[in-house]
Amino acid sequence: MENPTHSLSALFKQLGLASDPAGIDQFIATHSPLKPELHLADAFFWNEAQKAFLRDETLDDADWAEVVDQLDVMLRKGRAG
């Protein structure tokens, strides 16, 4: 399996969020767990630009899709999950 094109830290930077490990951990702790039926891009804590980015990257199976999926899993289970 290939490594994702982009890192989780790079995704957080792209989304305009704190991208250091502590910032990522804090974001996951604050916003997880997501309900199973909720699409990641529909979560209340994203702004419109973030929602559009997440939705587009996932729908287009673009370069960021794999790391967006990683974020989705983390927000459903928490960082350690």
C-alpha positions in Angstrom: 0.0 0.0 0.0 1.3 3.4 -0.9 1.7 6.2 1.6 -0.9 9.0 1.1 0.2 11.9 -1.1 -0.4 14.3 1.7 0.1 14.0 5.4 -2.5 14.6 8.1 -0.5 17.7 9.2 -0.6 19.0 5.6 -4.4 18.5 5.6 -4.9 20.5 8.8 -2.7 23.3 7.3 -4.9 23.1 4.1 -8.0 23.5 6.3 -6.5 26.4 8.1 -6.3 24.5 11.4 -3.4 24.0 13.9 -1.3 21.3 12.3 1.1 20.3 15.0 0.5 17.0 16.8 -1.0 18.7 19.9 -3.3 20.8 17.7 -4.5 17.8 15.8 -5.0 15.8 19.0 -7.0 18.7 20.5 -9.2 19.0 17.4 -9.9 15.3 17.4 -10.7 15.3 21.1 -13.0 18.3 20.8 -15.0 17.1 17.8 -15.2 13.3 18.1 -17.0 11.1 17.9 -19.0 11.9 14.9 -22.3 10.1 14.4 -22.1 7.2 12.0 -24.7 8.6 9.7 -23.1 12.1 9.5 -20.9 12.8 6.5 -17.6 14.3 7.4 -18.2 17.4 5.3 -21.6 18.0 6.9 -20.2 18.3 10.5 -21.2 21.6 12.2 -17.6 22.7 12.9 -16.5 23.3 9.3 -16.8 26.6 7.6 -18.2 26.6 4.0 -14.8 26.6 2.3 -13.7 23.6 4.5 -16.9 21.8 3.7 -16.5 22.3 0.0 -12.8 21.2 0.1 -13.6 18.0 2.0 -16.6 17.2 -0.2 -14.8 17.8 -3.4 -11.7 15.9 -2.5 -13.7 12.9 -1.4 -16.1 12.9 -4.4 -13.3 13.4 -6.9 -11.1 10.7 -5.2 -8.5 13.4 -5.5 -5.0 13.6 -4.0 -6.3 14.5 -0.6 -9.0 11.8 -0.5 -6.9 9.2 1.4 -5.9 11.6 4.2 -9.5 13.0 4.3 -10.6 9.4 4.9 -8.0 9.1 7.7 -9.4 12.2 9.3 -12.9 10.8 9.0 -11.9 7.6 10.8 -10.1 9.6 13.5 -13.2 11.7 14.2 -15.4 8.7 14.5 -13.1 6.8 16.8 -10.9 9.4 18.4 -7.1 9.7 17.8 -6.1 6.5 19.6 -8.8 4.5 17.7 
